Amino acid sequence: MSRFGEATAVEKVADGRYAAVLDEGFGFAEALNGGYLMAVLGRAAVDASPHEHPLSTAANFLRVAKPGPAEILVDVRKAGRTAATARVSLVQNDQALVEALITTGTLDAASEPDWAGAPPTPELPPIDECTGFPRVEERSRGFADRVHMRFDPVTMGWMDGRPSGRPEVRAWFELADGYPADAYSLALAVDALPPVALNLGAKGWAPTVELTWHMRAVPTPGPLAVYGDARLLSGGWFDEEVEVWDTAGRLVAQSRQIARVGRTS
């Protein structure tokens, strides 16, 4: 099994209860990535469901999750023929860290959309014209070593103290261990970009408070194109909207989150 597969694995220990071991490699410093945590929760929700895919995940991040053992509680609220919904909680040391409402369903990988909007513009440059992961401290390298991301240089001016003034970041995304694009890597991809507020002059850690993401299609193999932007930064809060497109030019995931800005530790 790949590193990502092992890192997101869950074990059923009783009805509605799962055990997991959270992997320190999917975080920055001591904070685990929210997309990674949603992938873990999604696996438990799908295991408790008659359906194959986490179609909608609305997650509230209450506390910072730490590497190590954790418990996932799944309370199925409805199980229908086309969709099932469950409240899913991530718990460590008897404290809820993430509370999510996850709706599962089954997508047909061969289906074609009845209608689709145009891809985002501008398009991402070819991968070999993009830049590598931003420089990070050694203690924060875990996540940077677990994913292969190549960024549109136009959106990375903040790295050199020259933020563009436009809240946007664009990148190619793959798991470094070769794990294929699927529902769980999509959960990671929607929260993998550096905060778009960095291009507005923000600095430091930007903790996500709430994130909702939708799986729209089963992705084709290959790198994913990830586009992030925002509409408003105000009063220490900013939003971030992300679209993920696969190699077939299909929208496969989309998300919106609300986050705090301006924390340096």
Secondary structure, DSSP 4 states (H G I P E B T S, - for coil): --HHHHHT--EEEETTEEEEEE-GGGEETTEEPHHHHHHHHHHHHHHTSSSSEEEEEEEEE-S---SEEEEEEEEEEEE-SS-EEEEEEEEETTEEEEEEEEEEE---TT---S--PPPPSSPPPPGGGSB-PPP--GGGHHHHHHEEEEE-GGG-GGGGT---SS-EEEEEEEETT-PPPSHHHHHHHTT-SPPGGGGGT--SB--EEEEEEEE-SPPPSSPEEEEEE-S-EETTEEEEEEEEE-TTS-EEEEEEEEEE--B--
